[in-house]
Amino acid sequence: MSKPKLINPEAEVLRVRNRAVLLRVVNVLGSQAAAGAACGKTQGHFSHWLKAGMVPAEHCPALEGATRAKGQVVYCEEMRPDVPWRHVRDWPLTWCANEGTCAHA
């Protein structure tokens, strides 16, 4: 008989928070298929990311762009807060964690 899987509470909170952000992406784009297509992947890929609560960082800019085109931006910083986006972007961005918004600095 196998040992029961121990759940890291901090990791679970992060997964649930990230899942909520990815559900916002789906809501803005209309479907998991549209979200997957926005970054050149299938609905199945996006479904897996949704279940895992994490999208690969390299796909965040495409998803941000697709949500921006729909008029309801979901920022890379929201999808992957663990990535130092200010070093990746061409412009500085200030992330206000208390308000849950981003602003150009």
C-alpha positions as CSV (number, residue, x, y, z in Angstrom):
1,M,0.0,0.0,0.0
2,S,1.4,3.4,-0.9
3,K,1.8,6.3,1.5
4,P,-0.8,9.1,1.4
5,K,0.4,12.1,-0.5
6,L,1.3,15.1,1.8
7,I,-0.1,18.4,0.6
8,N,2.1,21.5,1.1
9,P,-0.5,24.1,2.2
10,E,1.5,27.0,0.7
11,A,1.8,25.3,-2.6
12,E,-1.9,24.5,-2.6
13,V,-2.8,28.2,-1.9
14,L,-0.6,29.3,-4.8
15,R,-2.1,26.6,-7.1
16,V,-5.7,27.8,-6.3
17,R,-4.7,31.4,-6.8
18,N,-3.1,30.7,-10.1
19,R,-6.0,28.6,-11.2
20,A,-8.3,31.6,-10.5
21,V,-6.2,33.8,-12.7
22,L,-6.2,31.2,-15.5
23,L,-10.0,31.0,-15.2
24,R,-10.1,34.8,-15.8
25,V,-8.1,34.2,-19.0
26,V,-10.6,31.6,-20.1
27,N,-13.5,34.0,-19.2
28,V,-11.9,36.9,-21.2
29,L,-11.0,34.7,-24.3
30,G,-14.2,32.7,-24.2
31,S,-12.9,29.1,-23.9
32,Q,-10.0,26.9,-23.1
33,A,-9.5,26.2,-26.8
34,A,-9.2,30.0,-27.5
35,A,-6.7,30.4,-24.6
36,G,-4.7,27.5,-25.9
37,A,-4.8,28.8,-29.5
38,A,-3.6,32.2,-28.3
39,C,-0.3,30.7,-27.4
40,G,-0.1,28.1,-30.2
41,K,-1.2,25.2,-28.0
42,T,-4.3,23.0,-27.8
43,Q,-7.2,23.1,-25.4
44,G,-5.7,20.0,-23.8
45,H,-2.5,21.9,-23.0
46,F,-4.4,24.7,-21.4
47,S,-6.7,22.3,-19.5
48,H,-3.5,20.7,-18.1
49,W,-2.1,24.1,-17.1
50,L,-5.5,25.0,-15.5
51,K,-5.5,21.7,-13.5
52,A,-1.9,22.2,-12.4
53,G,-2.5,25.9,-11.6
54,M,0.5,27.0,-13.7
55,V,1.1,28.1,-17.2
56,P,4.6,27.9,-18.6
57,A,6.2,31.4,-18.4
58,E,7.0,31.5,-22.1
59,H,3.3,31.5,-22.9
60,C,2.3,34.3,-20.6
61,P,3.1,37.2,-23.0
62,A,0.9,35.6,-25.7
63,L,-2.0,35.2,-23.3
64,E,-1.5,38.7,-22.0
65,G,-1.6,40.0,-25.6
66,A,-4.8,38.0,-26.4
67,T,-6.6,39.3,-23.3
68,R,-5.4,42.9,-24.0
69,A,-6.9,42.6,-27.5
70,K,-10.2,41.7,-25.8
71,G,-10.0,44.8,-23.6
72,Q,-9.6,42.9,-20.3
73,V,-5.9,42.5,-19.7
74,V,-4.6,39.6,-17.5
75,Y,-1.0,40.5,-16.9
76,C,2.0,38.1,-17.0
77,E,2.7,39.2,-13.4
78,E,-0.7,37.8,-12.4
79,M,-0.2,34.5,-14.2
80,R,3.3,33.9,-13.0
81,P,4.2,36.1,-10.0
82,D,7.4,34.0,-9.5
83,V,9.0,35.3,-12.8
84,P,10.9,38.6,-12.6
85,W,9.0,40.1,-15.5
86,R,10.5,43.6,-15.1
87,H,13.8,42.0,-16.4
88,V,12.0,40.4,-19.4
89,R,9.8,43.4,-20.5
90,D,11.0,46.4,-22.5
91,W,9.5,48.8,-20.0
92,P,9.4,48.9,-16.2
93,L,6.2,47.7,-14.6
94,T,5.1,48.3,-11.1
95,W,3.0,45.5,-9.6
96,C,0.8,46.5,-6.8
97,A,0.0,43.3,-4.9
98,N,-2.4,44.9,-2.5
99,E,-4.6,46.3,-5.2
100,G,-4.0,43.4,-7.7
101,T,-3.2,45.8,-10.5
102,C,-0.2,46.7,-12.7
103,A,0.9,50.2,-13.7
104,H,3.6,51.4,-16.0
105,A,6.3,53.1,-13.9
